[in-house]
Amino acid sequence: PVVHFAISDLFCGEGDMVVSVPVLRCGGLGGTSTVRFSTADRSAVAGRSYEATSGELTFGPGEWEKEIAVKLIDDDVWQPTVMFSVEFDRKSIEGGTVGELWKTSVHIMDDDTFPSNRFAEAIKRAQSETMDPQKATLSVDDAGLLWDFCKLMCVDPFVRKGVIKSCLVDLAHNLYMIQMLFIQVLVVDFVLQHPADEMSTVLTELLAMGAANMISFGVLHALEHRRISWKLPGYTRKRLQAALLRKFLNFAQEPRSHLNHGGVILALTRDCSTVVQEGLLNVLLLANQLSTVLFMIAYQFMSAYAFGRTPNFMAIVPMAVYPPVYLLFLWCRWSSTKDALHASDRGQADFVATCDSTVHSYPLIAEHDLRDHAVNSATKHMAALGAVDGATAKVLLNNSKFAPWLALSTLLVYSVLGGMQVVNGAVSLGIYLVNVGLFTSLGASWQQIYTTVLQMLRCVPNLHRVVLLLNMPTDIPARMQVSNMRLQMTLRMNADILSGTGPTTGGVSLDAIPLRIFIGAPQVSPEIDADAIDIRQGTLVYLVGPHGEGKSRLLRALAMRESGCHATFVPSHLRVIYISGQPLFFRDRTLLENMMLGSEQEVPSILEVQRIGEILARLGLPQGVVRGLGAHTWALKLSETQRHLLAIAPALIANPEVLCLSKPVQHLDSRSQQRLLDLLRDFVDGKGICCSRRSATRRLRTCVLTTSRKLPLARADQV
């Protein structure tokens, strides 16, 4: 008997609480089979998304179906679709063998909104107008959106610890500032007041204060150096970029068609970095800057208590009045500042869209000799962007000069009134000089606060784009529906075969379950007894017909790459690989890395490399290609025929149970065509190509290909 999982990819919702992972046993069912299993983290983490589970699974005599229950953890915190795996310990099997499907991936769909559920309705309204995040308008409380984003990032324990430690370092800086202020007063009012005959005392006290400053500064230096190793910006940016990339790879077909590829690249590279650097980190910086202002005000009371004087309200009142006056100014300028920044961001987005269109349309531009027209169009967008940026710069300049003007006015008033207090003996010279420095520092602090707030405001459009992208509809619900249909039909048909009411092959019951194409049934869940075309496992099938009759769409539907055109069924335990008619490769990878795309091995063994070379040779590729597996420039040396043959090779190397090929012989001459069809025949008959494992222990292989040519029918089992 063979024990294996019933499906390679299982989908569930976060609110399901428990996911049941089905396991099947086929072959001889008379005895007992036992195998150990365990869960393993992938993008989902045990303790946060699910509860780690392990144990032993036992099939009794006559039993062929079991389930492994894994508890899920539901919360109100957004996270992308993540997955974990359930795996068998292949060495622990007793009373049978572990099949090829020895592990399964469980995908957990999150039902929350990024960054929090309170923005769900606003995001839906924006996406109902347009799916393009570059053009959509998100009408929300921007401050609340940024705050919820920061809270979401802090849910991660690593980020939360980094934030707490960064706040403690900022607190140390403010304490150092207070220490410096006290030392300045002590030097002027006490140390320098000693008579000339106490020079040794003066020297000792000055050295002691200098040493205190040096030690404190050294500690701060060490803390700042340590803060870099906490990797808070890099980790948070990586987490956000990974979530966005994972989301992009699961977008549904319709929203994907509305996306500007240049905008997606900018979102991954620029927007994510900007949101983290000028959003999350600037929130921490703003908190530190505001606490610095509070420490300046608190110093007035601490110094009065420390030196036995009454608080100097002439210094306290301006410091207390300064914040509301400045905040009132910013509030009055908020609307115009926000409009200017949004206009600048829109101009940049339009220019990026123009550049993206020009780059991707180069063949059309060159074909119709539209180079000058393309340059003129881009130049107009450049000029418009320059005009918008100039207007925005004027608004920001006027805003930035308010703090220095206010600080200068305050300092002028205090210089006069505070100087009179020094003359009257109400305030010491040291305190007066420190307060003058404080007023200067206060103006600089509010200038820094404005710069920080401005940077946070400038990152809002970036945050809007990230939010809209991370809340795009995905194809995961449709894949989940198809996956559940495949699983239910597989279990039902296998039960029918075992009970004697279904088709049989005289061998393993699961091998008797056919692939099906349902006639006139575009729905996802057709009835089993509906009119259908059955494709037996272990056969080579040709889908033949003239151009434009829907062969490729039918093949994509069979491979579960397209929904809505045909209802199809492939047994859930079978792995399917689909190869389109266009040769597709990763340009930045070596030939060997491209050949290993569908393989579970990240680093191929020597035997596997030899097997790859044999498959390439059997495809008719020259020895120069085979010897260049490790090269990066391999694509430049290939003919069109060789590229099409190479595109098929990764599928043969991965050795799936079902191989779907779209028009594989269209670009081949008769000799190459015959060689490929012979190879596909061997793939089906030998249950793989150049495989070291005995074919008796492997599942049947099925190959379905489309063609508009008249092919030799002798090689096909079904046409």
LINLINJO-V840094 format. One record per pair of residues at least 24 apart in sequence whose C-alpha atoms are under 8 Angstrom apart, sorted by the first residue. I is the first residue (numbers start at 1). J is the second residue. D is the distance in whole Angstrom. If there is no record, write none. Layout:
BEGIN
i->[I;I]
j->[J;J]
d->[D;D]
END
This chain:
BEGIN
i->[1;1;1;1;1;1;1;1;1;2;2;2;2;2;2;3;3;3;3;3;4;4;4;4;4;4;5;5;5;5;5;6;6;6;6;7;7;7;7;7;7;8;8;8;8;8;8;8;8;9;9;9;9;9;10;10;10;10;10;10;10;11;11;11;11;11;11;12;12;12;12;12;13;13;13;13;14;14;14;14;14;14;14;15;15;15;15;16;17;17;17;17;18;18;18;18;19;19;19;19;20;20;20;20;21;21;21;21;22;22;22;22;23;23;23;23;24;24;24;25;25;25;25;26;26;26;26;27;27;27;29;29;29;29;30;30;31;31;31;31;32;32;32;32;32;33;33;33;33;33;33;33;34;34;34;34;34;34;35;35;35;35;35;35;36;36;36;36;37;37;37;37;38;38;38;38;39;39;39;39;40;40;40;40;41;41;41;42;42;42;42;43;43;43;44;44;44;45;47;48;49;49;76;76;76;77;77;77;78;78;78;78;78;78;78;78;79;79;79;79;80;80;80;80;80;81;81;81;81;81;81;82;82;82;83;83;99;99;100;101;109;113;114;114;114;114;115;115;115;115;115;116;116;116;119;123;123;127;131;131;131;131;132;132;132;132;133;133;133;133;133;134;134;134;134;138;142;146;146;146;146;149;150;150;153;159;159;159;162;162;163;163;166;166;167;167;169;169;169;170;171;172;173;174;174;174;176;176;178;178;178;180;181;182;183;184;184;185;185;185;186;187;188;188;189;189;189;233;233;233;236;237;237;237;240;241;241;241;243;244;244;244;244;247;247;247;247;248;250;250;250;251;251;251;251;252;252;252;252;253;255;255;260;260;261;262;262;262;263;263;263;267;267;267;271;271;271;271;271;272;272;272;274;274;275;275;275;275;278;278;278;278;279;279;279;282;282;282;282;283;285;286;286;286;289;289;289;290;292;293;293;296;296;312;314;314;314;315;315;318;319;319;326;330;333;336;337;337;337;338;340;340;340;340;341;341;341;342;343;344;344;344;344;345;347;347;347;347;348;350;351;351;351;351;354;354;400;400;400;403;403;403;403;404;404;404;406;407;407;407;407;408;408;410;411;411;411;481;482;482;483;485;485;486;486;486;486;487;487;489;489;490;490;511;511;511;512;512;513;513;514;514;515;515;515;515;516;516;516;517;517;517;517;517;518;518;518;519;519;520;521;521;522;522;522;522;523;523;523;524;524;524;524;525;526;535;536;537;537;537;538;538;538;538;538;538;538;539;539;539;539;539;539;539;540;540;540;540;540;540;540;540;540;540;541;541;541;541;541;541;541;541;542;542;542;542;542;542;542;543;543;543;543;543;544;544;544;544;544;544;545;545;546;547;551;552;552;555;555;555;555;555;555;559;574;574;574;575;575;575;576;576;576;576;576;577;577;577;577;577;578;578;578;578;579;579;579;579;579;579;580;580;580;581;581;581;581;581;582;583;583;583;583;584;585;587;587;588;589;590;590;590;590;590;590;591;591;591;591;591;591;592;592;594;595;595;595;596;596;596;597;597;598;598;598;598;599;599;611;611;612;614;615;615;615;615;615;616;616;618;618;619;619;619;619;619;619;620;620;621;640;641;641;652;652;652;653;655;655;656;657;657;657;657;658;658;658;658;659;659;659;659;660;660;660;661;661;661;661;662;662;662;663;663;663;663;664;664;664;665;666;666;677;678;681;681]
j->[25;26;27;28;29;33;95;96;97;26;27;96;97;98;99;33;96;97;98;99;98;99;100;101;102;103;101;102;103;104;573;101;487;572;573;101;104;487;572;573;574;101;103;104;105;572;573;574;575;104;105;106;107;483;104;105;106;107;480;483;484;106;107;108;109;480;483;106;107;108;109;480;108;109;110;111;72;73;74;108;109;110;111;72;73;74;111;72;71;72;73;74;69;70;71;72;69;70;71;72;67;68;69;70;67;68;69;70;65;66;67;68;65;66;67;68;64;65;66;59;63;64;65;64;508;509;510;507;508;509;61;62;63;64;61;62;60;61;62;95;58;59;60;61;95;58;59;60;93;94;95;96;58;59;92;93;94;95;88;89;90;92;93;94;88;89;92;93;86;87;88;89;86;87;88;89;84;85;86;87;84;85;86;87;83;84;85;82;83;84;85;82;83;84;82;83;84;84;73;73;73;74;112;116;117;112;116;152;110;111;112;113;114;115;116;152;110;112;114;243;109;110;243;246;247;107;108;109;110;246;247;107;108;109;107;108;697;698;698;573;476;471;149;467;470;471;145;148;149;152;467;148;149;152;145;468;471;468;255;258;259;472;255;258;259;260;259;464;465;468;469;260;263;349;465;464;460;279;280;460;463;280;279;280;236;232;235;236;230;232;232;284;227;284;284;288;220;223;224;288;288;220;220;291;292;295;216;217;295;296;299;213;434;303;209;430;434;430;431;434;430;430;429;430;428;429;430;276;277;281;276;272;273;276;272;268;269;272;470;268;466;469;470;469;470;472;474;469;474;475;476;472;473;474;475;473;474;475;476;475;472;473;353;356;356;352;353;356;349;352;353;462;465;466;459;462;463;465;466;462;463;466;459;462;459;460;462;463;452;455;456;459;455;456;459;452;453;455;456;456;452;449;452;453;445;448;449;449;445;442;445;438;442;427;414;417;418;414;435;410;439;442;403;399;399;395;392;395;396;457;388;391;392;395;392;457;458;461;388;385;388;389;392;461;381;384;385;388;385;381;378;381;382;385;378;381;447;450;451;443;444;446;447;443;444;447;443;439;440;442;443;440;443;439;436;439;440;524;524;525;572;524;525;569;570;571;572;571;572;528;571;571;572;537;699;700;536;537;537;571;570;571;568;569;570;571;568;569;570;558;566;567;568;569;566;567;568;566;567;566;566;567;564;565;566;567;564;566;567;563;564;567;568;567;567;718;702;700;701;702;684;685;687;700;701;702;703;684;701;702;703;716;717;718;680;681;684;702;703;704;715;716;717;718;702;703;704;705;716;717;718;719;704;705;706;707;716;718;719;704;705;706;707;719;706;707;708;709;710;719;707;708;708;708;706;662;706;660;661;662;704;705;706;660;656;657;658;656;657;658;656;657;658;659;660;651;656;658;659;660;659;660;661;662;647;648;651;660;661;662;661;662;663;644;661;662;663;664;644;643;644;646;647;647;647;632;635;632;632;629;630;631;632;633;634;628;629;630;631;632;634;629;630;650;649;650;653;650;653;654;650;654;650;651;653;654;653;654;690;691;653;690;649;652;653;689;690;646;649;675;679;645;649;672;675;676;679;672;675;645;667;667;668;683;688;689;689;688;689;701;699;700;701;702;701;702;703;704;701;702;703;704;703;704;705;703;704;705;706;705;706;707;705;706;707;708;705;706;707;707;707;709;715;715;715;716]
d->[7;6;4;5;7;8;7;5;6;5;6;6;5;6;6;8;7;6;5;6;6;5;7;5;6;8;6;6;7;7;7;8;7;6;5;8;7;7;5;5;7;7;7;5;6;7;6;8;7;6;5;6;7;8;7;6;5;6;7;7;8;6;5;6;7;5;7;7;6;5;6;7;6;5;6;7;7;7;6;6;6;5;7;8;8;6;8;7;6;5;6;7;6;6;4;5;6;5;6;7;6;6;5;6;5;5;6;8;7;6;4;6;6;5;6;8;6;5;6;8;8;5;6;6;6;7;7;8;5;7;6;5;7;7;5;6;7;5;7;7;7;6;5;6;6;6;5;7;7;6;4;6;4;6;8;6;5;7;7;7;8;6;4;6;6;6;6;7;7;6;4;6;6;6;7;8;7;6;4;6;6;5;6;7;8;5;7;8;6;5;7;5;5;7;5;5;5;8;8;6;5;7;6;8;8;7;7;7;7;8;5;6;6;6;7;8;6;8;8;8;7;7;6;7;7;7;6;5;6;8;7;6;5;7;4;6;8;8;7;7;8;7;8;6;7;6;7;6;5;6;7;6;8;8;8;7;8;8;6;6;7;8;8;6;5;7;8;8;5;6;7;8;7;6;7;7;7;7;8;8;8;8;8;6;7;6;8;7;6;6;8;8;7;8;7;7;8;7;8;6;8;7;7;8;6;7;7;8;8;8;7;7;7;7;7;7;7;5;6;7;8;8;7;5;7;7;5;7;7;8;7;6;6;6;6;6;8;6;8;7;8;7;6;8;6;8;8;8;5;6;7;7;6;4;6;6;4;4;8;7;7;7;7;8;7;7;7;6;8;7;7;8;7;7;8;5;7;8;7;8;8;7;6;7;6;8;6;6;8;6;5;6;8;5;6;6;8;8;7;8;7;6;6;7;7;8;6;8;8;7;7;7;8;8;8;8;7;7;7;7;8;8;7;8;8;8;8;7;7;7;8;7;5;7;6;8;6;7;7;7;6;6;7;7;8;7;5;7;7;7;7;6;7;7;6;8;7;7;8;6;8;6;6;6;7;7;7;7;7;7;5;8;8;7;7;6;7;7;6;8;7;8;6;6;6;6;5;7;5;8;8;5;6;6;8;7;7;7;7;7;7;7;8;6;5;7;6;5;7;7;7;6;5;7;7;5;6;8;8;8;6;6;6;6;5;5;7;8;6;8;8;6;8;7;7;8;8;6;7;5;6;7;8;5;5;5;8;6;7;5;6;8;6;7;8;7;7;6;5;6;8;5;5;7;8;6;5;6;6;6;5;6;6;5;6;7;7;6;5;7;6;5;6;6;6;5;6;7;8;7;7;5;5;6;6;6;7;7;8;7;8;8;7;7;8;6;7;5;5;6;6;6;5;6;7;7;6;7;5;6;6;5;6;8;7;7;8;6;5;6;6;5;8;8;8;5;5;6;7;6;5;8;5;6;7;8;8;7;6;7;5;5;5;8;7;7;5;6;6;7;7;5;6;7;7;5;7;6;7;7;6;8;6;7;8;5;7;5;6;8;7;7;7;8;7;7;7;8;7;8;7;7;8;8;7;6;7;7;7;8;8;6;6;8;7;7;7;6;7;7;7;6;5;6;6;5;6;8;8;6;5;6;6;5;6;8;6;5;7;6;5;7;7;5;5;8;7;8;8;7;7;8;7;8;7;8]
END
